[in-house]
Amino acid sequence: MATRQNKKIYVQVTQEINAEETRKREYNRLLEIHDNYPKYVLRADAFAGGNYEGIKTMHIADFC
């Protein structure tokens, strides 16, 4: 969990997601949190970004 401009957000960081097992591990942790604060999975690979069940996915450099 991190705070950005006095707002709560959840951040999960991973090198890459290239297997179903990895995807489940990274996203399921955030899906277990049942509030409406923004949730992010930040990746270091060349993945372009997107959204998975309301969780924003982006490159870590774009987030920073």
Secondary structure by P-SEA (a helix, b strand, c coil): ccccccbbbbbbbbcccccaaaaaaacccccccccccbbbbbbcccccccccccbbbbcccccc
